Amino acid sequence: MSLQVPRAGFRLTRGTPKWWTRKTDSGGRLQCAFCADCGSRLWHQPEGPSETMTLKGGSLDEPPDAAAAIHIWVSRKLPGIVIPEGALQFPEEPD
């Protein structure tokens, strides 16, 4: 699960992440932060200026309420994942 948040409101409170970068489907590049100790992904951010970043839900101190979650990249969802009826969803990244 990923949560899109304003980059300006993000603050890392401890630790130093490691990074890897990958190409996106749109041709850009995405910087991916992960825990140097366990390897868990922490967040993604576009390379260069951006107002938002994407936090991984498991990295938060308190779990988010996912009741009104928007489901993206459902064209790539894993078998067995059930999306609630009526939930807003997109086959890929919405514009």
BATORTI-265768 format. One record per residue (C-alpha): residue number from 1; residue in one letter; x, y, z. Coordinates in steps of 0.25 Angstrom, whole numbers. Layout:
! residues N
<site rovo="NUM" gufi="a" x="X" y="Y" z="Z"/>
...
//
This chain:
! residues 95
<site rovo="1" gufi="m" x="0" y="0" z="0"/>
<site rovo="2" gufi="s" x="5" y="14" z="-4"/>
<site rovo="3" gufi="l" x="0" y="27" z="1"/>
<site rovo="4" gufi="q" x="3" y="40" z="-7"/>
<site rovo="5" gufi="v" x="6" y="51" z="2"/>
<site rovo="6" gufi="p" x="12" y="66" z="0"/>
<site rovo="7" gufi="r" x="27" y="65" z="0"/>
<site rovo="8" gufi="a" x="28" y="78" z="8"/>
<site rovo="9" gufi="g" x="21" y="71" z="20"/>
<site rovo="10" gufi="f" x="30" y="59" z="21"/>
<site rovo="11" gufi="r" x="41" y="58" z="31"/>
<site rovo="12" gufi="l" x="50" y="46" z="34"/>
<site rovo="13" gufi="t" x="51" y="45" z="49"/>
<site rovo="14" gufi="r" x="62" y="35" z="50"/>
<site rovo="15" gufi="g" x="72" y="26" z="41"/>
<site rovo="16" gufi="t" x="78" y="28" z="28"/>
<site rovo="17" gufi="p" x="71" y="21" z="16"/>
<site rovo="18" gufi="k" x="79" y="14" z="4"/>
<site rovo="19" gufi="w" x="74" y="17" z="-10"/>
<site rovo="20" gufi="w" x="72" y="11" z="-23"/>
<site rovo="21" gufi="t" x="66" y="18" z="-36"/>
<site rovo="22" gufi="r" x="57" y="12" z="-47"/>
<site rovo="23" gufi="k" x="51" y="16" z="-60"/>
<site rovo="24" gufi="t" x="36" y="18" z="-60"/>
<site rovo="25" gufi="d" x="26" y="15" z="-70"/>
<site rovo="26" gufi="s" x="25" y="29" z="-74"/>
<site rovo="27" gufi="g" x="40" y="30" z="-77"/>
<site rovo="28" gufi="g" x="43" y="38" z="-64"/>
<site rovo="29" gufi="r" x="52" y="33" z="-53"/>
<site rovo="30" gufi="l" x="47" y="29" z="-39"/>
<site rovo="31" gufi="q" x="56" y="29" z="-26"/>
<site rovo="32" gufi="c" x="53" y="18" z="-17"/>
<site rovo="33" gufi="a" x="57" y="19" z="-2"/>
<site rovo="34" gufi="f" x="59" y="6" z="6"/>
<site rovo="35" gufi="c" x="63" y="2" z="20"/>
<site rovo="36" gufi="a" x="78" y="0" z="21"/>
<site rovo="37" gufi="d" x="76" y="-11" z="32"/>
<site rovo="38" gufi="c" x="64" y="-19" z="27"/>
<site rovo="39" gufi="g" x="62" y="-15" z="12"/>
<site rovo="40" gufi="s" x="48" y="-11" z="14"/>
<site rovo="41" gufi="r" x="43" y="0" z="4"/>
<site rovo="42" gufi="l" x="40" y="13" z="11"/>
<site rovo="43" gufi="w" x="36" y="23" z="0"/>
<site rovo="44" gufi="h" x="37" y="27" z="-14"/>
<site rovo="45" gufi="q" x="39" y="40" z="-20"/>
<site rovo="46" gufi="p" x="41" y="45" z="-35"/>
<site rovo="47" gufi="e" x="55" y="50" z="-38"/>
<site rovo="48" gufi="g" x="55" y="65" z="-39"/>
<site rovo="49" gufi="p" x="45" y="75" z="-34"/>
<site rovo="50" gufi="s" x="31" y="69" z="-29"/>
<site rovo="51" gufi="e" x="21" y="74" z="-19"/>
<site rovo="52" gufi="t" x="18" y="59" z="-15"/>
<site rovo="53" gufi="m" x="24" y="47" z="-11"/>
<site rovo="54" gufi="t" x="19" y="33" z="-8"/>
<site rovo="55" gufi="l" x="20" y="26" z="5"/>
<site rovo="56" gufi="k" x="19" y="12" z="8"/>
<site rovo="57" gufi="g" x="8" y="9" z="18"/>
<site rovo="58" gufi="g" x="16" y="-1" z="26"/>
<site rovo="59" gufi="s" x="26" y="9" z="29"/>
<site rovo="60" gufi="l" x="17" y="18" z="37"/>
<site rovo="61" gufi="d" x="16" y="18" z="52"/>
<site rovo="62" gufi="e" x="1" y="17" z="52"/>
<site rovo="63" gufi="p" x="-6" y="10" z="41"/>
<site rovo="64" gufi="p" x="-15" y="18" z="32"/>
<site rovo="65" gufi="d" x="-30" y="17" z="30"/>
<site rovo="66" gufi="a" x="-31" y="10" z="16"/>
<site rovo="67" gufi="a" x="-46" y="10" z="16"/>
<site rovo="68" gufi="a" x="-47" y="21" z="5"/>
<site rovo="69" gufi="a" x="-34" y="16" z="-2"/>
<site rovo="70" gufi="i" x="-33" y="19" z="-17"/>
<site rovo="71" gufi="h" x="-27" y="7" z="-24"/>
<site rovo="72" gufi="i" x="-17" y="9" z="-35"/>
<site rovo="73" gufi="w" x="-10" y="0" z="-45"/>
<site rovo="74" gufi="v" x="-21" y="-11" z="-43"/>
<site rovo="75" gufi="s" x="-17" y="-16" z="-57"/>
<site rovo="76" gufi="r" x="-5" y="-22" z="-49"/>
<site rovo="77" gufi="k" x="-11" y="-26" z="-36"/>
<site rovo="78" gufi="l" x="-8" y="-39" z="-30"/>
<site rovo="79" gufi="p" x="-18" y="-51" z="-32"/>
<site rovo="80" gufi="g" x="-26" y="-52" z="-19"/>
<site rovo="81" gufi="i" x="-26" y="-37" z="-16"/>
<site rovo="82" gufi="v" x="-41" y="-33" z="-14"/>
<site rovo="83" gufi="i" x="-44" y="-18" z="-17"/>
<site rovo="84" gufi="p" x="-57" y="-14" z="-10"/>
<site rovo="85" gufi="e" x="-69" y="-12" z="-18"/>
<site rovo="86" gufi="g" x="-71" y="3" z="-22"/>
<site rovo="87" gufi="a" x="-56" y="6" z="-19"/>
<site rovo="88" gufi="l" x="-50" y="16" z="-28"/>
<site rovo="89" gufi="q" x="-40" y="9" z="-37"/>
<site rovo="90" gufi="f" x="-30" y="12" z="-49"/>
<site rovo="91" gufi="p" x="-24" y="1" z="-58"/>
<site rovo="92" gufi="e" x="-11" y="10" z="-57"/>
<site rovo="93" gufi="e" x="-6" y="23" z="-52"/>
<site rovo="94" gufi="p" x="-17" y="33" z="-53"/>
<site rovo="95" gufi="d" x="-14" y="47" z="-59"/>
//
